[in-house]
């Protein structure tokens, strides 16, 4: 089914991105939501839907009360953390298309550096962080962190396709190049070289320090409504041309060790098929891509899963500046989560909106369609936004 341009993003708000926000996650959420509503020139009393994703510790009742909401008719929270980064857009679009809600705010707020740290590892025994309920087995073998779990998949990828640390380094260097010219980025003005990358310490083989996303404090919110209503609002509307989720092929959560090929992101390929079918677009129609980079090297898997090149070909695709601004497919033009901040993927949605409005720090000339993806290696989601 084709989605068309029935649903539009009309407001974008965010806080600064830091390592110590100095305020609660609820305050961060309210600041971002209020800024997004102000930009859209929509009253808090008109908001009748909220959508976010798991590991957001702000209860909907608190966010809604704090912004001055009146009647909330729709609220949705999607599981699997960063894998759900684009799913709130899908939830909002479905609610608006079916008449359940008229104005839905999608948000994410976190003090992931100053309050808690995902990268510190956890014991998933008995929890949903292990889709097969055997997290105890992974942790007993040392698989306590996302880096360890996805690192094994990337090591297999290197074995199968001949990818090298230098290939991974190209992604990190490009991300930091984009971040260096983005005033919002934590690493603004701080590019790195390939020598810097190769000298950085190993975190979980084959991931080096500069492969790993940041741990950040901050919040991002977007306001979603009907295209009809958007026509009367001041901001440039950005249309949700497609949004999808995916679980498949012996899906785990970071630890997909039961697949026939642990190097292939099946869940991302499933989302890709839906996005292109819903939008009527093809990979060649995408002007820029914001690819979830909890670990930079996984950008290679995303390029392949979303159809920009064949399996095992991404290492060649990214050579010669192909993923830089001005290349054939600019990727993570804000610096991504490696270079800008780690707001669990929601800052990637924000960058796509800026690109389509023509106001990004590293603007892609004439951008009309931007792909945004959520985390791979987990149940995931994605969206195509356009103007």
N, C-alpha and C positions, 0 to 999 in steps of 0.2 A: 504494500500500500504506500502510495506517495504522500508525504506529509504536506508539501506545499509551504507557503509562507503565512500560516495562520497564527503563529505564536511568535511573539517578539520579546527580546530583552530590552528594557527601556531605562534601566537604572543600574549603575555600578558604583559601589562604595567599598572602601577598604581602609584599614589602619596602616600605620607604618609597619614595616617588618623588622623584627629585632631579635635579640637573644634574651632580653629581659624587659617585658612590656611594662612592668610595674603596676599592673592592674589585673582585675579578675577576667576570666574568660567571658563571663556574662557582659562585663563592661565593653570588652572588645567586640562582641557580637552586636551589642546595641549600637555602638559607634558605627560599625560597618553598615548595618541595616538602615540606620537613620540617614547616613550619607547617601546610600543608594536611593532611598525614597525621596530625599531632598533633590537629588539630581533629576529624578523622574518627574518631580512635581506631583507626587501622589501622596495623599494623606495617610498616616498610619491607620486611621479608622477605615480606610478602603481596603486594607490588606485582609484577605480572607483565607490565605493559605501560607503554610511554611513547609519547607523541605530541606533536610540536611542528611547527614550520614553518620554511621556509628563512630564511636569514640569522640563524639562531640558531647561535652558534659553539661551543656546548657539545655535545661528542660524547656520545651516549647511554651509551657505556661509562663515561665519566667521571661523569656524573650518577648513574647506577645504582650504581656503586662507592661514590661519596661519600655516598649516603644509607643505605648498608648493605643494598642489595638482594641477593637470593639467586639467583633464576632468572628471567630475562627472556624471555618467550615471544613478545612482540609489540612491535615498535617501528616507528613511522611518522613520516615527515617530509614535509610537503606543500609544494610549490613555490609561488612567486609572492608571497613576503613577506606583507604585510598583507592581501592578498586571501585568505589561508588562515587568517585569525584564528579562524574558527569551524570550520574543517575538522578540527582535532584532536578536537573533540567528536563529529563524524561518524565518524571513524576509531575512536574509543574505543567508541562505541555499537555499531558493526558488529562489533568484536572481541568485545564482551561478549555481544551477541545471538547470535553464531554459536558461542560457547563457546571461542573462541581464547584469551581472557584473562578474568580475573575482576576485577582491579583495575587500572585504567589511569590514570596521571597525565598530564594535559595541562599543559604549562608553556611559559613564554616568559621569557627573561632577556636583558637588553641594557644596555650602556653606550653608548647611542646619542647621548649628548651629550659625555661625557668622553673617549670612545675613538674614535668615528667619527661622521660626520654625514651622514645620507641626503640632507638638503637641499642639501648642497654640490655635488651633481651628479656625474655619472659618464659615462664613454664606453662605451655598450653594444655597440660594434662587436664582432661575433663571439660575443656572449654571448646567454644566453637572456632577458636583459632586453628584447630585441626579438624578439617572437614571429615576425616576418617576416624576421629576419636582415638588416635594413637599418638598424640603429641608427645606423650611420655617417651616413646621410642626414639623420636627425633632428638629430643633434648638429651637423652641418655647417651647419644652418640655425638653430642657436641653441637647439634643444630639448634642453638638457642636464639639466634638472631636472624632477621630477614637477610642480612648480608651473607650469612652462611648458607641459607637455603637456596637463594637465587644464585649465589656464587657457584654452586655445584652445577646448576643448569648452564651457566655461562661457560664454565670450564668444558662441559660436554660440547657446547657450541663451538668453542675454539678447536676442539679435537676433530669435529666433523668437517668444519669449513675452513680451517687454517687461519682463523682470525687471530690477531696478535695483540699484545699490550699497546703497541703503537696505534693500532686501529681504535682501541678503546680511548687512547689518549687524544685522538682527533676530536672525539665527542666532547671530552672534558675541556680541551683548549677552546673549542668553538663556544661552548656554554659560557665559559668565563670571558671570552671576547665580547659576547652579547651583553653579559652582566656589567662589564666594565663601562659601557656607554648607556646604562639604564639607571637613572637616579634613584629608582625605587629599590634597586638590588642591594643586598647585603655586601656583595663584592664589587660594588660600583668603584670604578677606577683601579681595579686590581686584577688585570688579566694574568694568565700563566702561559708558560711556554711548554713545549714538549719535553724539554729537559727537566723543568719543574715537575711535570707529571711523572716522568720515569723515576725521579728521585724521591717521590712521595712514598710513604711507608705502606706496606701491605696491611689491609684490614681483615679481609677474608678472601683468600685466593679464589679468583684472580682480581678481586676488587682492591684497588688502591685508595688512598685517602681522597683523592680528587674525583674518584668515581662515585663517591657517596653523597647523597643529598644532605642538605643542612638540617639542623634541628632549630626550629624557628617559633617565635611568638607572633601572633597577628590574626587578622580576620579579613574576610572578603564576603561581600553579599551582592546579589543581583536581583533585580525586580523583573518578573515575567508577567506578561499580560497578553491579551488578544491583539492581533494586528490591527483590528478595527479601532480599538481604544488607543493603540500606539500612534495612530495618525493625528490625534489631538494633543500629543505630548511633545515637549521641546527637544528631546534628545534624538539622535539618529538611531532608529530601531535596528537591532541585529536579530535576524530571524533564526529560530531553531529549526533547521531544515531536516534534521534527523537526530535521533537519540536512541541508544540501545544498551542492553545489558547482555552478559554471557557467562554461562557455566557449562563446561562440557569436558569430555575425554578424561575421565578419572581425575576430576578437578580437586586440587588440594588448596591450601592457603600458604603460599611461599614454598611449600614442600611438595612439588608435583612429581614425586619419584615413582609413580605407578603408571605413567604413560609409556607408550611404546617409544616416544621420542621426547625426552625431557627438555630438549633445546628449542622446541616449537611452542609458541604461545597460542594454543588452540582457542582459548577463550577470546583472545583479541581478534583472531581470524573470524570467529563467529560474530562478534560485534561489527567487524568491518563489512561483512556480507549484508548485514541488516542496514547499516548506515547508507551504503551505496544504493541498496534497493529502495529505501525510504526517500532518499533525496533525488534519485535519478542521476546522480553524479558518479564519476569514476575517479580513480587516483590521479589521473592526468588533469582533472578539474580543480584539484586542491592547490591553493596558492601558498599556503604555509601550514605547518603542522606543529602543534604543541603536544609533544609526546612525553608521557609521564616518565620522569627520570628519577625514581627513588634510587636507582643506580644507573649511571650514565650508559654503560655498555648495553643495557636492555633496549636502548633506542634502536640498536641493530635488529633485534627481534621484532620490534614494533614496525619498523620500515618494511619488513618482509610480510608480517601478518596483515598489515593494512594495504598491501598490494603495490607498494612503490618499487619493489624489485623482487626477484625470485629468492627462494630459500638459499641461504648461504652467500647471497650476492651483496648484502648490505655493506660489507667492508669495502667493496669496490665502489659502491654507490656514493659513499660519503667522501671519497677522495677529491682533492682539487677544489675544496671550498664549496661542495655541492649543498651542504646544509647551512651555510652562512647566508646572511642577508645578501641578496644579489646572486645566490646560487640557484640551482634548479628547483630545490625544495628547502626554503629556509625552515629550520627546526629550532624550537625553543628560543625565539627571538628576544625574550625577556631575560634569558640566562637559565631558564628552567629552575627546577628545585635544587640543582647543583649550584647555580650561580645567583639566582634572585632570592628565593626563600622557599621553605617547605611549609606551605599552608595546605598540605594534604591534597594538592592538585587544584584547589579552587583558584589559586593565583594564575594557573594556566588558563582557566576559563576567562579570567579578567584580561589576560594578555590577548586572547583571541578577540575579545570585544574591542579592545583598543586598536588592534590591527584593522578590524573591519570598519571602525570609525575613522581610521586614518590619523590617529593621534599617538601611535606607539613610539617609544624612544628609538627603536630600530625598525622603522616602518618598511614594510614590503609594498612596493609600488603597485597600486591597482588591485590590492587584495579583495577578492569577492567571496571566497569560500575558504574557511579555516577548519581543519580537523583538530579536535581536542580529544585526548585519550586519558583514561584513568590507569591505575596500576595494573601491570600484567603480572602473571604468576599467582593471581588471586581471582575470585569471581569479579568481573570487571565491567566497565561501561565506557561509552564514547559518545561523541556528538559531532555533528557538522553544523557550524554556524555560518551565516552568510548575509550579504546585503544585496 
